[in-house]
Amino acid sequence: MSKPIVLVTGANGQLGSELRAAAAQYTSFEFLFPGRDELSITDSHSLHEFFLVHTPDFCINCAAYTAVDKAESEQEKAFETNAYAAGELAKICAQTKTRFIHISTDYVFDGQSPEPYTEEDNTSPINVYGASKLKGEELCKKNNPDSIIIRTAWVYSSFGHNFVKTMLRLMKEKDSINVVNDQVGTPTYAADLAAAILSIISSNSWRPGIYHYSNSGKISWYDFALAIKDLSGSSCIVNPIPSAQYPTPAKRPSFSLLNTEKIRNTFYLEIPDWKFSLAKCIELLKQPT
């Protein structure tokens, strides 16, 4: 009997790379990790062709336009990938009875909540990237009501470009750095999110809907930088600054905490504390390549 086929789009990004790294432990599935040259999700024709040839049983959509600041001046590009292509992919999955998991973001919220966001809270993005991801959620639900949508936040990994790797580089290059201390959330180690997704597709329990996933805990970017400094043994001085002193083209939500109770209870997931996962990632990054 043939194994269920799992297609991962955006295979070379942080989450796609972590799914690839974890796939070896899931031998009951066959995984497909096409690069952008093999499968562009913005090319509807090539999407249809790919599904016709490979007939995946699951599709995990990690493909996204993630340049948050650039999105302010490249609105069309952000919406093309994050909204319309995601919606088209959801539609194809509905037509081919492929179970579809789409990755979204905390940026669909405005950051004004007094407590961690639940899946039922009102969305109100404050930048183009967040608006494009929210439109993507809406199109995925409309075109494929059987979709699972997972919102996550502050993603980092030993792969790709992210806050952890940027901090490690800056801490080597500089005697002191400034990091904002008035934006609060929880980092998400992409390896933990990958494990959660693979646990969901292995569970034989498909529960469509929106879910929140991040590591547990509550910190600011400044706290995050301090932990990176401690775990890496750096002597760089980290100074806290308000966001007003670090203006960016795209506004950032000041509060990004996600309530993860629903995904934990629905799929019986254990979610690690952020510091435990950060230590694992930094150990990996310390290893010689």
C-alpha positions as CSV (number, residue, x, y, z in Angstrom):
1,M,0.0,0.0,0.0
2,S,1.4,3.4,-1.0
3,K,2.3,6.0,1.7
4,P,0.2,9.2,2.1
5,I,2.0,12.0,0.2
6,V,2.7,15.3,2.1
7,L,3.5,18.3,-0.1
8,V,5.3,21.2,1.7
9,T,5.3,24.5,-0.2
10,G,7.8,27.2,0.7
11,A,10.2,24.3,1.4
12,N,13.3,26.4,1.6
13,G,12.0,28.8,4.3
14,Q,12.5,28.4,8.0
15,L,9.5,26.2,8.7
16,G,9.8,24.3,5.4
17,S,13.4,23.5,6.3
18,E,12.5,22.3,9.8
19,L,9.7,20.1,8.3
20,R,12.3,18.6,5.9
21,A,14.7,18.0,8.9
22,A,11.9,16.3,10.9
23,A,10.5,14.3,8.0
24,A,13.0,11.4,8.4
25,Q,11.2,10.5,11.7
26,Y,7.9,10.2,9.9
27,T,8.5,7.1,7.7
28,S,4.9,6.4,7.2
29,F,4.6,9.4,4.9
30,E,6.2,10.3,1.6
31,F,7.3,14.0,1.6
32,L,7.6,16.4,-1.4
33,F,9.7,19.5,-0.9
34,P,9.7,21.4,-4.2
35,G,11.7,24.6,-4.4
36,R,10.3,27.7,-5.9
37,D,11.8,26.8,-9.3
38,E,9.8,23.5,-9.3
39,L,6.6,24.9,-7.9
40,S,5.6,28.6,-7.6
41,I,2.3,28.9,-5.7
42,T,1.6,32.2,-7.6
43,D,1.5,30.2,-10.8
44,S,-2.0,28.7,-10.9
45,H,-1.3,26.5,-13.9
46,S,1.8,24.9,-12.4
47,L,-0.1,24.3,-9.2
48,H,-2.8,22.4,-11.0
49,E,-0.2,20.4,-13.0
50,F,1.7,19.5,-9.9
51,F,-1.4,18.2,-8.1
52,L,-2.4,16.2,-11.2
53,V,1.0,14.5,-11.3
54,H,1.7,14.0,-7.6
55,T,-1.8,13.7,-6.0
56,P,-0.7,14.8,-2.5
57,D,-2.9,13.7,0.4
58,F,-1.7,16.6,2.6
59,C,-0.5,20.1,1.7
60,I,1.3,22.3,4.3
61,N,1.6,25.8,2.9
62,C,4.7,27.5,4.3
63,A,5.1,29.7,1.2
64,A,4.8,33.4,2.1
65,Y,6.0,36.9,1.4
66,T,7.6,37.7,4.7
67,A,9.4,40.9,4.2
68,V,7.3,42.9,6.6
69,D,8.8,46.4,6.0
70,K,9.1,45.9,2.2
71,A,5.5,44.9,2.0
72,E,4.5,48.5,2.7
73,S,5.9,49.5,-0.7
74,E,5.2,46.1,-2.4
75,Q,1.6,45.6,-1.5
76,E,0.7,43.8,-4.7
77,K,3.5,41.3,-4.3
78,A,2.5,40.6,-0.6
79,F,-1.1,40.1,-1.5
80,E,-0.3,37.9,-4.6
81,T,1.5,35.3,-2.5
82,N,0.0,35.7,1.0
83,A,-3.7,36.1,-0.1
84,Y,-4.6,35.1,-3.7
85,A,-2.1,32.3,-4.2
86,A,-2.9,30.8,-0.7
87,G,-6.6,31.0,-1.6
88,E,-6.0,29.3,-5.0
89,L,-4.0,26.5,-3.3
90,A,-6.8,26.0,-0.8
91,K,-9.3,25.7,-3.6
92,I,-7.2,23.1,-5.4
93,C,-6.9,21.1,-2.2
94,A,-10.7,21.2,-1.8
95,Q,-11.1,19.9,-5.4
96,T,-8.5,17.1,-5.0
97,K,-9.6,16.2,-1.4
98,T,-6.1,17.1,-0.2
99,R,-6.0,18.0,3.5
100,F,-4.7,21.6,3.7
101,I,-2.7,23.3,6.5
102,H,-2.0,27.0,6.0
103,I,0.4,29.0,8.1
104,S,-0.6,32.5,9.2
105,T,0.6,35.1,11.7
106,D,-0.1,37.1,14.9
107,Y,0.2,40.2,12.7
108,V,-3.6,39.8,11.8
109,F,-4.1,41.5,15.2
110,D,-3.5,45.2,16.2
111,G,-1.5,44.4,19.4
112,Q,-3.9,46.3,21.7
113,S,-5.2,43.3,23.6
114,P,-4.8,43.2,27.4
115,E,-4.5,39.4,27.4
116,P,-3.3,36.6,25.0
117,Y,-5.2,36.5,21.7
118,T,-7.7,33.6,21.2
119,E,-8.8,32.4,17.8
120,E,-12.2,34.1,18.3
121,D,-10.7,37.6,18.9
122,N,-11.4,40.3,16.4
123,T,-8.6,40.8,13.7
124,S,-7.4,44.3,12.8
125,P,-4.0,44.3,11.1
126,I,-1.9,47.5,11.3
127,N,0.5,46.8,8.4
128,V,0.3,45.5,4.8
129,Y,1.9,42.2,5.7
130,G,-0.8,41.5,8.3
131,A,-3.5,42.6,6.0
132,S,-2.3,40.3,3.2
133,K,-2.1,37.3,5.6
134,L,-5.6,38.0,7.0
135,K,-6.9,38.1,3.4
136,G,-5.2,34.8,2.9
137,E,-7.0,33.3,5.9
138,E,-10.3,34.5,4.6
139,L,-9.8,33.1,1.1
140,C,-8.5,29.7,2.5
141,K,-11.7,29.4,4.7
142,K,-14.0,30.5,1.9
143,N,-12.4,28.2,-0.8
144,N,-11.8,25.3,1.5
145,P,-13.8,25.2,4.8
146,D,-11.9,22.0,5.7
147,S,-8.6,23.9,6.1
148,I,-6.6,24.1,9.2
149,I,-5.0,27.5,9.7
150,I,-2.2,28.0,12.2
151,R,-1.3,31.4,13.4
152,T,2.2,31.7,14.8
153,A,4.5,34.5,16.0
154,W,8.2,35.6,16.2
155,V,9.5,32.5,14.3
156,Y,13.1,31.6,14.4
157,S,15.2,28.6,13.4
158,S,18.8,27.4,12.8
159,F,17.8,27.8,9.1
160,G,17.2,31.1,7.2
161,H,17.3,34.7,8.4
162,N,15.7,35.5,11.7
163,F,16.1,37.5,15.0
164,V,18.3,34.9,16.7
165,K,20.8,34.7,14.0
166,T,20.9,38.4,13.5
167,M,21.5,39.0,17.2
168,L,24.3,36.4,17.3
169,R,26.0,38.1,14.4
170,L,25.6,41.6,15.8
171,M,26.8,40.5,19.2
172,K,30.0,39.3,17.6
173,E,30.5,42.5,15.6
174,K,29.5,45.1,18.1
175,D,30.3,46.1,21.7
176,S,26.7,47.1,22.4
177,I,23.3,46.9,20.6
178,N,19.9,48.5,21.1
179,V,16.8,46.3,21.2
180,V,13.1,47.4,21.7
181,N,11.6,46.5,25.0
182,D,8.0,47.6,24.5
183,Q,6.8,44.9,22.1
184,V,5.7,41.8,24.0
185,G,5.1,38.2,22.7
186,T,6.5,34.7,22.7
187,P,9.1,33.4,20.2
188,T,8.3,30.3,18.2
189,Y,11.1,27.8,17.4
190,A,10.2,26.6,13.9
191,A,11.3,23.0,14.8
192,D,8.6,22.9,17.5
193,L,6.0,24.2,15.1
194,A,7.1,21.6,12.5
195,A,6.8,18.8,15.1
196,A,3.3,20.1,16.1
197,I,2.2,20.0,12.4
198,L,3.5,16.6,11.8
199,S,1.8,15.4,15.0
200,I,-1.5,16.8,13.6
201,I,-1.2,15.0,10.3
202,S,-0.3,11.8,12.0
203,S,-3.1,12.0,14.5
204,N,-6.0,10.6,12.3
205,S,-8.0,13.5,13.8
206,W,-8.7,16.3,11.4
207,R,-10.3,19.2,13.1
208,P,-10.7,22.2,10.6
209,G,-10.4,25.7,11.9
210,I,-8.0,28.4,13.1
211,Y,-5.4,27.6,15.8
212,H,-2.7,29.5,17.6
213,Y,0.8,28.1,18.1
214,S,3.9,29.7,19.8
215,N,6.2,28.5,22.5
216,S,5.0,29.2,26.1
217,G,6.1,32.3,28.1
218,K,5.9,36.0,27.8
219,I,8.9,38.3,26.9
220,S,9.9,41.4,25.0
221,W,12.4,41.5,22.1
222,Y,14.9,42.9,24.6
223,D,14.4,39.9,27.0
224,F,14.8,37.7,24.0
225,A,18.1,39.4,23.1
226,L,19.3,39.1,26.7
227,A,18.6,35.3,26.7
228,I,20.5,35.0,23.3
229,K,23.4,36.8,24.9
230,D,23.4,34.6,28.0
231,L,23.1,31.3,26.1
232,S,25.8,32.2,23.6
233,G,28.2,33.5,26.2
234,S,28.5,37.0,24.5
235,S,29.9,40.0,26.4
236,C,28.0,42.5,24.2
237,I,26.0,45.1,26.1
238,V,22.2,45.0,25.2
239,N,20.4,48.3,25.8
240,P,16.6,48.5,26.0
241,I,15.0,51.2,23.9
242,P,11.3,52.1,23.1
243,S,10.0,51.4,19.6
244,A,9.8,55.1,19.0
245,Q,13.6,55.2,18.8
246,Y,13.6,52.4,16.2
247,P,11.2,53.5,13.5
248,T,10.4,51.0,10.7
249,P,8.3,51.4,7.5
250,A,5.7,48.9,8.9
251,K,4.1,49.4,12.3
252,R,4.5,46.4,14.6
253,P,1.9,45.2,17.1
254,S,3.1,46.0,20.7
255,F,1.4,42.9,22.0
256,S,1.6,39.6,20.2
257,L,0.9,36.9,22.8
258,L,-1.2,34.0,21.4
259,N,-3.4,31.8,23.6
260,T,-2.5,28.2,22.5
261,E,-5.0,26.4,24.6
262,K,-7.2,25.3,21.7
263,I,-4.4,23.6,19.7
264,R,-3.0,22.0,22.9
265,N,-6.4,20.6,23.9
266,T,-7.6,19.6,20.4
267,F,-4.5,17.7,19.3
268,Y,-3.0,16.8,22.8
269,L,0.2,18.8,22.1
270,E,2.9,19.6,24.7
271,I,4.3,23.0,23.9
272,P,7.9,23.7,25.2
273,D,8.9,26.9,27.1
274,W,10.5,29.5,24.8
275,K,13.8,29.4,26.7
276,F,14.2,25.6,26.5
277,S,13.7,25.8,22.8
278,L,16.0,28.7,22.3
279,A,18.8,26.8,24.1
280,K,18.3,23.9,21.7
281,C,18.5,26.2,18.7
282,I,21.6,28.0,19.9
283,E,23.4,24.7,20.6
284,L,22.7,23.7,17.0
285,L,24.0,27.0,15.7
286,K,27.2,26.5,17.8
287,Q,28.0,23.3,16.0
288,P,30.6,23.7,13.2
289,T,29.0,23.6,9.7
